Amino acid sequence: MEIKKVIVGVLQTNCYIISSGDDAVIVDPGDEAGKIVDEVEGKSVKHIITTHHHFDHVSAKNEVQEKTGAEVLENLKEGDEIKIGEEKLSVISTPGHTEDSICLIGEGFVISGDTLFYQGYGRTDLPGGSEEKLKESLARLTREIPEGAVVYPGHGRSFTFET
């Protein structure tokens, strides 16, 4: 599995292209649709996934969908799985930053959206945010992310998870 980060928009959102062979998914197309589409040239984009509904993670999804023909997957639920070639991503619900926040867990990595950052976590002062729920989600991630997994957040640098 290959993960490529494309930084987009004024808020410097991390959009991820996850591919296995010729199949790919795009996670959090927040802006600059043309830039994102250029990065998937030659790939068969099956899905566009959003980790939550904030504008900086979804603004380019419709244009990217039109250009790739990929299915948009929003409001994914706990236990959903997304196939990429022979690989899969598992969805876990991580409310707190928003009510609909999710993380995607793959073999040796996590796409954490705005739930977990390098040396920080998502804000909870916007509509739908909850400090209590975010603390519960972070505690769950501490239990479920394997030691040594790479965490790919919605903003900033990736990092190796250590408890």
N, C-alpha and C positions, 0 to 999 in steps of 0.2 A: 504494500500500500504506500502510495506517495502522497504527501501533504504539501501543498504550495500555498504560501500566504501572499495575498494581494491586499495592500493597504489602500483604502478608498475613502474619499470624502473629507470634509472639513474636520470631522472628529477623529480622523485617522482610524477608522474601523478596520479590523482584520477580517477580510473575506477569505475563506479557505476553499481550495479546490482539492478534493480528495479523490484520488484515482487508483484504480486497480486494472492494469492492462489498458484497454481502450475505453473502459467505462469510467465515468466521473460523476460526482455530485458537487454542487456549489453550496457553501454554507455562508449565510449572512451577506447577501449582495447589497450592501448599504448605499452604494453610489457608483458612478463611473462604469456604467454597464459595458461600454465599448472596451474598456481596459480589462474587465473581467472576461468578456467573450474572447478577446484576443488570447488570453491565457489558456483557454480550453480548446483552441484550434486543434483539429485532428482527433479529439475525444468525442465520445458519445455521452452527452450529459443527460443522465436519467432523471435526476431530481435537483430541485432547489430547496434548501432547507433553511428555515429561520429559527434561531435559538430563542427569540422573543420578538415582540412586535414594535419595538422602538424604531423610529424613522431611520436612524443611522445604521440599522441592520437590515432594513427591508426596502429602502427607497428605489433600488434598481431592479427589484425582483420581477416586476412585470415586463420591463424591457429585456432583461436577460431571458426570461421565459419565451418571449416572442422571438428572440434571435436564436434560441437553442431548441425550442420545442419541448423542454424539460417540464416535468410535472412539479408544481409548487406544493411542498409539504409544509403546511403551517398547522399550528395547534396539535403537534404530535403529543402523544400521551405515553405515560409510563409503560414500559414493556414493548413499545413499537420497535421494529427492527427495519433497517434500510439496507438492502443489498447493493454492493458495489462490486461488480464482477463476482468473484467467488468469496469476497470478504463481506463483513456486515458491521453495521453500527447499531448499538443498542441505545435506546432513549431512556433517560431517567428524568423525572420531574424534579426541578430545583427552584421552587418558588421563593420569592424574596425580593429580588431586583424588580421583577414583575410577577404577576400571578401565573403567567404562561411560560416562564423561563424553563428551559431544558438544557441538559448537557448530553453530549453524544460520546459514548464510550466505544472505542475500537481496541484492537490488539495492541497494547502498549501505549495508548494515548487517549486523551480526553479533549474534546472541543467544549470549552466551558462557557462560551458566550460571555455575558457580563456578570456571571455568578462568582467566578474566581479569577483573580489576576495575580501576577507576580507581586508578592508582598502586599496583597490587598484583596478587596472584594467589591462587588457592585453596590452602587448607592441605593438607598431605600426611600428617599424623600420625594420621589415622583409618584404620580397616581398608580395605585396597584402595588406599590412597594411595601414591604413589611420587614422590619429589623428582626422580629421574632422568627418569621418563616425563613429568612435568609440564614440566621444562625443554625436553625435545624437542617437546612440544606447543606451548609458547610460542614456540619458535623457528619452528615450522611456521606458526603464526598470523602471526608477523611477516612471513613470506614471502607468505602467502596473503590476508591482509586488505588490501584496497586502501587506499592513503593517502586519508584524508578520510572513510572509512566511519565510521558511528556504531556504537559498541559498546554493547550493552545487557546489563549483567552481572546475575548472580543476586542481588546485593545492592548497595546503594549507587547512585550516580549514573551515568548514561550519559556517554559522552565520545567525542570525535572521535579516531580512530586516527591516530597520527603515528609514523613510524619514526625 
